[in-house]
Amino acid sequence: MHIVITGSLGNIGKPLTQDLLQQGHRVTVISTNPEKQQDIAALGAKAAIGKLEDVDFLTKTLEGADALFAMEPPNFGAPDHIEYYSTIARSYVAAVKAAGVKRIVHLSSWGAHLEKGTGFITGSYHAEQIINTLNEVAVTHLRPGSFFTNLYSFVGMIKHAGFIGSNYGGDDKVVMVHPRDIATVAVEELVKKESDLVRYVASVDITASAAAKAIGAAIGKPDLQRVTLSDEEVTKALLERGMQPFQVTPLVELGAAIHSGAMRSDYDLHPPREMGRTTIEEFAKEFAAAF
């Protein structure tokens, strides 16, 4: 097959590209960074340098392709995250139609079943709705849990405050996933002609405290705590760090949705057929190496 991948050689894109190439598929990797062209070629894939919002570029790249792995790369600097996600999703729809691609695997998120109340994830909700307008195209939305790699954002807090703090924690259960496990599922889906509309992806379903304990054990801080702060405390702290209100509000809303259980309400009804291979202990070793 000829498969086009978005997301450059990121945490998902690189292992996804490697796995597909190992299976004998032809892979084109889209990146906005010209400096990635050499790295993409070194893997044995073809590089396509351009913007996802550019429908003409995307259409040309997709010509002759059998499948597309589509994602909306995170952009916390976008003042309107819903419009950002929607713009890219509309570009995918226009290009897929024009190029005649028959299979699209879209990277969405847990919580994307909700139209509001999930912060940045509302962008994924709107992207799903737009992509669902495709006719005669086999669409699958992958809905992974919270990335293990998001925990790297707490390195500074652990070093300076001695704990992990956010507006969810303690016994709040969090669906978590390693990007490698997402790549594994994406490979399975991309080579299918038809599949379910939604597939959840998870490595572990764990309390926030248990995840913190595993991280703490790996970095020599066995008593590391995951403290639950109020929405107001988190908002104040993020604003004091220099973040803009349009960035802070959806982050706090997302944390509140995890704390309330709203984020996982549909996941609990449709859990994965099997969990990913990566345990929290295995990721904790990666965390410790970077700590």
N, C-alpha and C positions, 0 to 999 in steps of 0.2 A: 504494500500500500504506500501511497504518498500522503504523509501526514504533516500538517502545518501546526506549529506550536507557538503560542504567544507566551510572554513572560520572560523572554530571553533565557539566560542560563542561571536563573534564580534557584531558590531552595527546592522548588518543584521542577522547574524547566530542565535543569541539568540532568538529574537522575531519570526524568521522563525521556529526554532525548537519548541518553545512553541505553536505556532499556529497549526502546523502539529500534534503535540501530542494531543492537545485538540480536534482535529478532528478524533482522533483514529488511526492515522497512526503510523507505526513503523519507528523510525528515528535513523540513525547512523550519528554521527557527527565526521568529520575528523579534527584532530588538530595536530600540530607539537609539542605541549607542553604537556608533560606527567602530569604536574600539573593541567591541565584542566579536566583530566579524572573524578575526583570526582565531579566537578561542572556539567559536562555533565550527569553523572549518576544521580545526584540529581534532574535533570529535568525530568528524566524518559527515557532518550535516551541512546543509546549505544555509547561508545567512541571508535574511531579507531585512534591510535597514529602513525603517520608516515609522510613521505614527499610526496607531490604531484608529484614530479619528479620521484618517485619510482614506475615504472609501475607495478611491481609484487605486491607491497603492495596495490596499488590502485585497481588492478584487483581482488585481494582476497577480498577487502572490498566491491566491487561492486557485487560480486557473489550473485545472488538471488534478487538483487534490481530491483525495477520497474522504478525508476527515480533518476536522479542526478542533484543537484544544484551545478554548477561548477563556481568557480571564480578563478582569479589569485590574490592572496593577494598582496597588495601594497608592493613593495620592492624598496625604493628609493636608496638603497645602491647598486643595481645591475648596474654595469658599462654599460651594454648593455640592455636597457629595452625591446627592440624588441625581442631579443633572450630569455630573461627571460620569457616573456609572451608566446612566441612560444614554448619553451620547455615544459611548463606546459600544453599548449593546445595539443601538440603532445602526452603527457602522457595520457590526458583524452581520446583522440581518440583511442589510443592503448588499454587502459583498458576497455572502453565501448564496443569495438569490441570483446575483449576476454571474457568479462563477459556476453555479450548479452543484455545489457541494451537498452531499446527501447525509452527512453524519457530523454532528457537533456535540462535543462534550464540554460543558460550561462549568467553570469553577465558581461555585456560589458559596454559601456558608450555612452552618446551622443557624436557626432563627430566621431564615429567609422566607419562611411561610407567613411571617407577620408583616403587615403593611406599615406599622408604626411601632414606636416604643423600643427599638433596638439600636438606636444610634446609627453608626456607619453601615450596619447590616441592612438598613432600609434600602440602601443602594443596590444590594444584591437582590432584594425583593423586586424592585422595579426592573432590574436587568433581566431577571427570569421572566417577568410578564412580557417584556418586549421580545425576547428570544422565542417565547412560546407562540408568537404569531407566525413563525415559519411553518409553511405547509410543505408536505412531502419531504420533510427532513427529519431524520431520527435524532431527537434531542434528549440528552441526559444532563441533568443538573447535579453535579457533585456537591454535597453539603458537608464539608469537613467541620469538625469541632474547632476549638481554639488551638492554634498552633503551639506546640511545645516551645518553638523559637520565640514566641511572644514573651516568655519568661526572661529573656536576656535584657528586656527593658528595666528589670528590677535590680540589675547588678549594682548600680550606684546606690540604691536605697539599702540594699543588704550591707554594703560596705560602710555606709555612713550612719544608717539608723539601726542596723542590726536586725531588721525584720522586713517582711514583704507586706505592704499595705495597699489596699484598694477598697472600693465599695462593694466587693464581694470577697468572701474568704471563709475561714472556719470550716463548718460542715457543709457549706454550699458545694453541691456536686457539679463538676465541670467536665464536659466531654472534651478530651484533648487528643491531638494527633500530631504525628511527625510528618513533615513534608515528604519524606521518602515513602511513607505509607500511602499518601495521596497519589504520588506518582505511580505506585504499583496498581492502584485501582484505576487510575486514568488510562494506563496501558490496556487493561482488561476491557474497558469500555470503548476505547477508540477503535479496536479491531472488530467490534460487534457492528452488525448492520442495524439491529434494533435492540432496544433495551428499555428499562423502566424510565419514567420521566425524572424521578428523583432517586438518588442513592446517597445515603449518609456514609461518612467515612470517619472512623475513630480508631485510635490506638488504645486509649484507656478511658474509663469513666470513673473519676476519682474525686475525692473531696479536695478542696483547696489546701486544707491543712496537711493531708497525706502527701500531696505533691510537694509542698514546702519541706516536709520532713525528709523526703527523698533527696531533694536538692541540698538541704542542710547536711545530710550525712555525707554527700559526695564532696562538699567543700570544707568539711571540718567544722561545721556549725550544727551539731545534732539537735540543738534546741531551737532552730530557726522556726519562727512563728509566721503564720499568715493571718494578719490582723484585718478585721473588717472595720473600715472607716465609714463615716456618713457621706452621703452625696455632697453635702456642703463642705466637708473637710477636704475631699478629693478635688472639688472644684477650686477651692481656695489655693490648694497646693499647686495645681497645674497652672493656674493663672500666675502665681508667684514665680513659677519657672519660666515664664515668658510666653506661654502658649496663648493663642488667640481664642476668644470665646467660641468662634465657629468650629474650632478643633476640640475644645474642652467639652462642650455640651453633648455631642454625640458619644464621646468616650465615656462620660459619666452615665449617660443613658444606657449604653451597652453593658456597663458593669452592673447597673441596677437590674437589667433584664436577666443577667446571669444569676444574680442574688435572689430574684423573685421566682426563678424557675421558668419564666416565660420563654427564654431562649431555647429550652430543651423540650418544650411541650409537644412538638411534632416528632422530634427525635425519639422520644419515649414510646410513641405509637409505631414507629417504623425504624427500629434499630438496625445496624448493619448485620448482614448475614454472618460475618466473621470480623473480628477486630484485627487491626494492623499488627505487625510483628514487633514494633518498638515498645518497650516497657518504659515506665517513668524512670526506673533505675538506670536503664541504658542511656536515656537522654541526660540524666543527671551527670553521667560521666562526661558527656559532651559539654554540658554547662560548666562543670568544674575545670575542664581544660581551657575554657575561654574566660573563666572568672578572674 
